[in-house]
Amino acid sequence: MPAVQFTLRWPDGTVQRCCSPSTAIEQVLVEAASYPVAELLRRCRTGLEHASDRVREQRGVACSLAAEQLAAIEQKGRELGEEAGGVGGGAGGGGGAGEARVSVERLRRDRPRATHPAPDTLSGHTDVIVVGGGQAGLAVSYCLSEQSIAHLVLERNRIASTWRDHRWDTFCLVTPNWQCRMPGYPYMGDDPDGFMLRDEISEYVEGFAASFKSPLYEGVTVESVECSDGGFRVQTSHGELTADQVILAVGGYHVPAVPRLAAALSPQVAQLHSSTYPNPYSLPDGPVLVVGSGQSGAQIAEDLHVAGREVHLSVGSAPRVARFYRGRDCVAWLEDMGHYDMPIESHPEGLAARKEPNHYVTGRDGGHDIDLRAYARDGMRLHGRLIAVDESGLSFADDLAANLDAADATMERIKDAIDRHIEEHAIEAPTEPRYSPVWEPSAGEGERLAAPEGLSTIVWATGFRHDWSWVKVPAFDGSGYPTHHRGVTTVPGLYVLGLPWLHTWGSGRFAGIDRDARYVAERVAESRAVESRAAA
Ligand SMILES: Cc1cc2nc3c(=O)[nH]c(=O)nc-3n(C[C@H](O)[C@H](O)[C@H](O)COP(=O)(O)OP(=O)(O)OC[C@H]3O[C@@H](n4cnc5c(N)ncnc54)[C@H](O)[C@@H]3O)c2cc1C
């Protein structure tokens, strides 16, 4: 049972470091959220008592650590005037601390022992260093191993840690399992058309790493990469290494992007980014606004809605796609149509496609459309784009109807293309009626939302920005994006992998990482061959 460390900042500024003997605390507290003191006490009591019960179930005795931790938190509450035992359950209920709030500054599971521990100190030269032990870093490690190229994979956390640590509890793949085709390790489970859950995904990636014994060190952060003597100097948390070639496989989602207007929000509204959202139960009571309707935002809004939370969703320009059409998953049709083989250069939007939000749809419960109009009909409150925040609340653009229409139009255009494909290839497929909107916004719908009165929490599903500042190599354009073709950068010996639309739609996903990793490994091998010929 992994323990969870959490840090509370009390209204008087004191910081309390706490520990729960089980992950039950994650059901009631969320990192970066803040709660009225009484609400915090109620949540800690629920979480720690539950943790103690879990220990009792496993070991037959109650957990003294949980009891002592709860006593320490309640003692702090008493110092602030809260009645430790008398908090009945309502947010902000009872007590002299009134609406003063406690922030959960950190909430992390103790990292289980690394299965690929690094030595205390790393030094010396390696032919190739791969930074990142996610699916991209491991895929290229497999391809380098095939070519007998000596290399090291350095991962700052654990294998597949972004899947494990930065996805919500009910997260599942949006792409069907059969698209998980790591090199030499296709999905072999019994549900190829299904959608793996969060923990199954990380187990799949771990299984892949074990299948070829990737030379990987976990818990090693690469702090900088610099050019040096015709190769690279790689500074890590465990010492300095040099390498002839470096492959950056650190994903495309580096730093949560939260709009600057967030700073103007009342401190009484809890704020968190989609990458730290765990589940509906850990958020403070009261209405929740999700900002952004891309894949994460639409799915998180659904997660909250089906849990019975009062949900507001700020709908942006993200398109959508149907889950199934004419008897098959749309992903299966698009695969047959060659859509996923189209290089970025052939995309109608060209390189700009790299910045487009993903189509929203879900794999939850076997997969279905996300029809925001249906959710609005059933009580979800939809708004247009968030444009301003002031002390009395939030303002939204008058573009809700247009954004819903545009998302539906994209979905219907994809169906048109599938129809054409079926016709051109004389495929037998059932017909089905097209989508007909089940709800329309009224004029001026949802243009204001009072806060903090009408809002307890905001989930920013507003994407990520790049941070390559630690790569001190002139391989980036004015916007900070790597200058590359298919992952081969303009600096000899430096490669990038796993970025969205690096080469095709599948580049930043399971679907295309095999092709991209093989391409980069071949370029690495070629350049090593050229260098060894030159040296001979
Ligand atoms: C919400 C969401 C849903 C997604 N759903 C799907 C889906 O359904 N299907 C699909 O195919 N794809 C999906 N993706 C896209 C993609 O598959 C994942 O983003 C995947 O994690 C990318 O793998 P990666 O190896 O490129 O990057 P990551 O998994 O992010 O791995 C990069 C690794 O690098 C490590 N690292 C970073 N910096 C350093 C450093 N300086 N030193 C050492 N290590 C470092 C990180 O700890 C991390 O483990 C989704 C992405 C998101 C954000």
The ligand as an SDF file (V2000), in Angstrom:
LIG
                    3D

 53 58  0  0  0  0  0  0  0  0999 V2000
   -4.6860   13.6670  -21.3790 C   0  0  0  0  0  0  0  0  0  0  0  0
   -3.9730   12.8780  -22.4450 C   0  0  0  0  0  0  0  0  0  0  0  0
   -4.6040   11.8010  -23.0450 C   0  0  0  0  0  0  0  0  0  0  0  0
   -3.9610   11.0390  -24.0160 C   0  0  0  0  0  0  0  0  0  0  0  0
   -4.6180    9.9770  -24.5810 N   0  0  0  0  0  0  0  0  0  0  0  0
   -3.9950    9.2340  -25.5100 C   0  0  0  0  0  0  0  0  0  0  0  0
   -4.6360    8.0890  -26.1050 C   0  0  0  0  0  0  0  0  0  0  0  0
   -5.7760    7.7750  -25.8230 O   0  0  0  0  0  0  0  0  0  0  0  0
   -3.9250    7.3570  -26.9970 N   0  0  0  0  0  0  0  0  0  0  0  0
   -2.6530    7.6440  -27.3560 C   0  0  0  0  0  0  0  0  0  0  0  0
   -2.0580    6.9140  -28.1400 O   0  0  0  0  0  0  0  0  0  0  0  0
   -2.0380    8.7490  -26.8310 N   0  0  0  0  0  0  0  0  0  0  0  0
   -2.6680    9.5340  -25.9410 C   0  0  0  0  0  0  0  0  0  0  0  0
   -2.0230   10.6320  -25.4060 N   0  0  0  0  0  0  0  0  0  0  0  0
   -0.7460   11.0670  -25.9860 C   0  0  0  0  0  0  0  0  0  0  0  0
    0.5060   10.2690  -25.6160 C   0  0  0  0  0  0  0  0  0  0  0  0
    0.3580    8.9170  -25.8520 O   0  0  0  0  0  0  0  0  0  0  0  0
    1.0040   10.5050  -24.2260 C   0  0  0  0  0  0  0  0  0  0  0  0
    1.2150   11.8850  -24.0320 O   0  0  0  0  0  0  0  0  0  0  0  0
    2.3220    9.7610  -23.9490 C   0  0  0  0  0  0  0  0  0  0  0  0
    2.5800    9.8610  -22.5830 O   0  0  0  0  0  0  0  0  0  0  0  0
    3.5110   10.2740  -24.7570 C   0  0  0  0  0  0  0  0  0  0  0  0
    4.6320    9.4540  -24.5140 O   0  0  0  0  0  0  0  0  0  0  0  0
    6.1060   10.0670  -24.5110 P   0  0  0  0  0  0  0  0  0  0  0  0
    7.0360    8.9640  -24.1540 O   0  0  0  0  0  0  0  0  0  0  0  0
    6.3430   10.8090  -25.7540 O   0  0  0  0  0  0  0  0  0  0  0  0
    6.0440   11.1640  -23.3510 O   0  0  0  0  0  0  0  0  0  0  0  0
    5.8370   10.9440  -21.8040 P   0  0  0  0  0  0  0  0  0  0  0  0
    4.9520    9.8130  -21.5190 O   0  0  0  0  0  0  0  0  0  0  0  0
    5.4770   12.2790  -21.2540 O   0  0  0  0  0  0  0  0  0  0  0  0
    7.2940   10.5290  -21.3110 O   0  0  0  0  0  0  0  0  0  0  0  0
    8.3390   11.4490  -21.1870 C   0  0  0  0  0  0  0  0  0  0  0  0
    9.1730   11.0390  -19.9950 C   0  0  0  0  0  0  0  0  0  0  0  0
   10.2890   11.8920  -19.9250 O   0  0  0  0  0  0  0  0  0  0  0  0
   10.5930   12.1280  -18.5750 C   0  0  0  0  0  0  0  0  0  0  0  0
   11.3790   13.3600  -18.5120 N   0  0  0  0  0  0  0  0  0  0  0  0
   10.9770   14.6030  -18.8630 C   0  0  0  0  0  0  0  0  0  0  0  0
   11.9830   15.4870  -18.6870 N   0  0  0  0  0  0  0  0  0  0  0  0
   13.0450   14.7780  -18.2240 C   0  0  0  0  0  0  0  0  0  0  0  0
   14.3750   15.1290  -17.8500 C   0  0  0  0  0  0  0  0  0  0  0  0
   14.8080   16.3870  -17.9510 N   0  0  0  0  0  0  0  0  0  0  0  0
   15.1970   14.1450  -17.4030 N   0  0  0  0  0  0  0  0  0  0  0  0
   14.7590   12.8500  -17.3260 C   0  0  0  0  0  0  0  0  0  0  0  0
   13.5110   12.4790  -17.6630 N   0  0  0  0  0  0  0  0  0  0  0  0
   12.6700   13.4260  -18.1110 C   0  0  0  0  0  0  0  0  0  0  0  0
    9.2330   12.2380  -17.9100 C   0  0  0  0  0  0  0  0  0  0  0  0
    9.2950   11.9650  -16.5270 O   0  0  0  0  0  0  0  0  0  0  0  0
    8.4110   11.1940  -18.6750 C   0  0  0  0  0  0  0  0  0  0  0  0
    8.3750    9.9520  -18.0170 O   0  0  0  0  0  0  0  0  0  0  0  0
   -2.6550   11.4000  -24.4240 C   0  0  0  0  0  0  0  0  0  0  0  0
   -2.0200   12.4990  -23.8440 C   0  0  0  0  0  0  0  0  0  0  0  0
   -2.6690   13.2340  -22.8580 C   0  0  0  0  0  0  0  0  0  0  0  0
   -1.9610   14.4250  -22.2420 C   0  0  0  0  0  0  0  0  0  0  0  0
  1  2  1  0
  2  3  1  0
  2 52  2  0
  3  4  2  0
  4  5  1  0
  4 50  1  0
  5  6  2  0
  6  7  1  0
  6 13  1  0
  7  8  2  0
  7  9  1  0
  9 10  1  0
 10 11  2  0
 10 12  1  0
 12 13  2  0
 13 14  1  0
 14 15  1  0
 14 50  1  0
 15 16  1  0
 16 17  1  0
 16 18  1  0
 18 19  1  0
 18 20  1  0
 20 21  1  0
 20 22  1  0
 22 23  1  0
 23 24  1  0
 24 25  2  0
 24 26  1  0
 24 27  1  0
 27 28  1  0
 28 29  2  0
 28 30  1  0
 28 31  1  0
 31 32  1  0
 32 33  1  0
 33 34  1  0
 33 48  1  0
 34 35  1  0
 35 36  1  0
 35 46  1  0
 36 37  1  0
 36 45  1  0
 37 38  2  0
 38 39  1  0
 39 40  1  0
 39 45  2  0
 40 41  1  0
 40 42  2  0
 42 43  1  0
 43 44  2  0
 44 45  1  0
 46 47  1  0
 46 48  1  0
 48 49  1  0
 50 51  2  0
 51 52  1  0
 52 53  1  0
M  END
$$$$
